[in-house]
Amino acid sequence: ELKQILRQRFPKEGEAIFDAFISFSKMDSGGKDLGICKQYVMEYPVLFNLIGDGYDIMVFPKDFQDEYWETEPGQVNVFFI
């Protein structure tokens, strides 16, 4: 269902966003309950959060600017706490 929603909202990028999410969800969290993954999927800044046993996905506008983003295109920032 998630893949379908992403494809509807982002026809060109939905599959890639879903694949990036699956990649993050399969990472070893080292037993930690909170995790963050910041990356660009195509031109979109995407934030994946692990919160306990659930996930949150935020896709920001292509021109998104934020002093806390600290991620460049091609870079994947992941950490677990």
C-alpha atoms as an extended CHARMM CRD file, in Angstrom:
* protein
*
        81  EXT
         1         1  GLU       CA              0.0000000000        0.0000000000        0.0000000000  PROA      1               0.0000000000
         2         2  LEU       CA              2.8290000000        2.4350000000        0.8180000000  PROA      2               0.0000000000
         3         3  LYS       CA              4.4520000000        1.8510000000       -2.5560000000  PROA      3               0.0000000000
         4         4  GLN       CA              1.1560000000        2.5910000000       -4.2820000000  PROA      4               0.0000000000
         5         5  ILE       CA              0.6580000000        5.8370000000       -2.3360000000  PROA      5               0.0000000000
         6         6  LEU       CA              4.1950000000        7.0110000000       -3.1220000000  PROA      6               0.0000000000
         7         7  ARG       CA              3.7430000000        6.1900000000       -6.8180000000  PROA      7               0.0000000000
         8         8  GLN       CA              0.5000000000        8.1760000000       -6.9240000000  PROA      8               0.0000000000
         9         9  ARG       CA              1.9680000000       11.2140000000       -5.1720000000  PROA      9               0.0000000000
        10        10  PHE       CA              5.3580000000       11.0670000000       -6.9110000000  PROA      10              0.0000000000
        11        11  PRO       CA              4.8700000000        9.3350000000      -10.2850000000  PROA      11              0.0000000000
        12        12  LYS       CA              8.5440000000        9.5170000000      -11.3100000000  PROA      12              0.0000000000
        13        13  GLU       CA             10.1770000000        9.2530000000       -7.8840000000  PROA      13              0.0000000000
        14        14  GLY       CA              7.7760000000        7.0440000000       -5.8910000000  PROA      14              0.0000000000
        15        15  GLU       CA              9.5250000000        3.7600000000       -6.6200000000  PROA      15              0.0000000000
        16        16  ALA       CA             12.9300000000        5.2030000000       -5.6770000000  PROA      16              0.0000000000
        17        17  ILE       CA             11.5450000000        6.7200000000       -2.4610000000  PROA      17              0.0000000000
        18        18  PHE       CA             10.0270000000        3.3580000000       -1.5460000000  PROA      18              0.0000000000
        19        19  ASP       CA             13.3140000000        1.5550000000       -2.2750000000  PROA      19              0.0000000000
        20        20  ALA       CA             15.2150000000        4.0390000000       -0.0810000000  PROA      20              0.0000000000
        21        21  PHE       CA             12.6960000000        3.4480000000        2.7120000000  PROA      21              0.0000000000
        22        22  ILE       CA             13.0830000000       -0.3310000000        2.4470000000  PROA      22              0.0000000000
        23        23  SER       CA             16.8580000000        0.0740000000        2.5740000000  PROA      23              0.0000000000
        24        24  PHE       CA             16.6070000000        2.1490000000        5.7710000000  PROA      24              0.0000000000
        25        25  SER       CA             14.0610000000       -0.2020000000        7.3570000000  PROA      25              0.0000000000
        26        26  LYS       CA             16.4420000000       -3.1630000000        6.8630000000  PROA      26              0.0000000000
        27        27  MET       CA             19.4070000000       -1.4580000000        8.5440000000  PROA      27              0.0000000000
        28        28  ASP       CA             20.5960000000       -2.8410000000       11.8610000000  PROA      28              0.0000000000
        29        29  SER       CA             19.5810000000       -0.3220000000       14.5080000000  PROA      29              0.0000000000
        30        30  GLY       CA             21.7560000000       -1.9820000000       17.1200000000  PROA      30              0.0000000000
        31        31  GLY       CA             18.7080000000       -2.4100000000       19.3360000000  PROA      31              0.0000000000
        32        32  LYS       CA             18.0030000000        1.3280000000       19.3680000000  PROA      32              0.0000000000
        33        33  ASP       CA             14.3850000000        2.5370000000       19.2190000000  PROA      33              0.0000000000
        34        34  LEU       CA             14.9760000000        5.7990000000       17.3530000000  PROA      34              0.0000000000
        35        35  GLY       CA             16.6140000000        6.2620000000       13.9890000000  PROA      35              0.0000000000
        36        36  ILE       CA             16.9260000000        8.9620000000       11.3670000000  PROA      36              0.0000000000
        37        37  CYS       CA             17.8670000000        8.7640000000        7.7100000000  PROA      37              0.0000000000
        38        38  LYS       CA             18.2880000000       11.9780000000        5.6960000000  PROA      38              0.0000000000
        39        39  GLN       CA             18.9570000000       11.7560000000        1.9860000000  PROA      39              0.0000000000
        40        40  TYR       CA             17.9850000000       13.0230000000       -1.4310000000  PROA      40              0.0000000000
        41        41  VAL       CA             15.9190000000       10.7530000000       -3.6350000000  PROA      41              0.0000000000
        42        42  MET       CA             16.3130000000       12.1740000000       -7.0880000000  PROA      42              0.0000000000
        43        43  GLU       CA             15.7830000000       15.8810000000       -6.3550000000  PROA      43              0.0000000000
        44        44  TYR       CA             13.6340000000       15.4730000000       -3.2380000000  PROA      44              0.0000000000
        45        45  PRO       CA             15.0460000000       15.7370000000        0.2920000000  PROA      45              0.0000000000
        46        46  VAL       CA             13.5780000000       12.7760000000        2.1820000000  PROA      46              0.0000000000
        47        47  LEU       CA             13.5700000000       12.0860000000        5.9130000000  PROA      47              0.0000000000
        48        48  PHE       CA             12.8320000000        8.6220000000        7.2960000000  PROA      48              0.0000000000
        49        49  ASN       CA             12.3290000000        8.2190000000       11.0470000000  PROA      49              0.0000000000
        50        50  LEU       CA             12.2720000000        4.9900000000       13.0290000000  PROA      50              0.0000000000
        51        51  ILE       CA             10.0990000000        5.5660000000       16.0850000000  PROA      51              0.0000000000
        52        52  GLY       CA              9.8200000000        2.4620000000       18.2360000000  PROA      52              0.0000000000
        53        53  ASP       CA              8.3410000000       -0.1400000000       15.9220000000  PROA      53              0.0000000000
        54        54  GLY       CA              6.8820000000        2.3820000000       13.4400000000  PROA      54              0.0000000000
        55        55  TYR       CA              8.2020000000        4.6490000000       10.7340000000  PROA      55              0.0000000000
        56        56  ASP       CA              7.5830000000        8.1860000000        9.5860000000  PROA      56              0.0000000000
        57        57  ILE       CA              8.3790000000        9.3940000000        6.0610000000  PROA      57              0.0000000000
        58        58  MET       CA              8.6610000000       13.0580000000        5.1110000000  PROA      58              0.0000000000
        59        59  VAL       CA              9.2720000000       14.1880000000        1.5410000000  PROA      59              0.0000000000
        60        60  PHE       CA             10.1820000000       17.8570000000        1.3700000000  PROA      60              0.0000000000
        61        61  PRO       CA              9.8380000000       20.2020000000       -1.6290000000  PROA      61              0.0000000000
        62        62  LYS       CA             12.7200000000       20.1200000000       -4.1130000000  PROA      62              0.0000000000
        63        63  ASP       CA             13.9070000000       23.5910000000       -3.0720000000  PROA      63              0.0000000000
        64        64  PHE       CA             13.8200000000       22.7990000000        0.6800000000  PROA      64              0.0000000000
        65        65  GLN       CA             16.3930000000       24.6940000000        2.7510000000  PROA      65              0.0000000000
        66        66  ASP       CA             16.9310000000       24.1880000000        6.4740000000  PROA      66              0.0000000000
        67        67  GLU       CA             19.8870000000       24.9340000000        8.7220000000  PROA      67              0.0000000000
        68        68  TYR       CA             19.5600000000       21.4770000000       10.3270000000  PROA      68              0.0000000000
        69        69  TRP       CA             19.3390000000       19.3870000000        7.1430000000  PROA      69              0.0000000000
        70        70  GLU       CA             23.1420000000       19.0700000000        6.7600000000  PROA      70              0.0000000000
        71        71  THR       CA             22.8450000000       16.6160000000        3.8730000000  PROA      71              0.0000000000
        72        72  GLU       CA             24.0110000000       17.0760000000        0.2900000000  PROA      72              0.0000000000
        73        73  PRO       CA             22.6730000000       15.3140000000       -2.8130000000  PROA      73              0.0000000000
        74        74  GLY       CA             24.2740000000       11.8810000000       -3.0600000000  PROA      74              0.0000000000
        75        75  GLN       CA             24.8970000000       11.7200000000        0.6850000000  PROA      75              0.0000000000
        76        76  VAL       CA             22.9540000000        9.4690000000        3.0680000000  PROA      76              0.0000000000
        77        77  ASN       CA             23.0400000000       10.4100000000        6.7640000000  PROA      77              0.0000000000
        78        78  VAL       CA             21.8350000000        7.6920000000        9.1210000000  PROA      78              0.0000000000
        79        79  PHE       CA             22.0330000000        7.4310000000       12.8720000000  PROA      79              0.0000000000
        80        80  PHE       CA             20.2830000000        5.5230000000       15.6290000000  PROA      80              0.0000000000
        81        81  ILE       CA             19.8840000000        6.5750000000       19.2650000000  PROA      81              0.0000000000
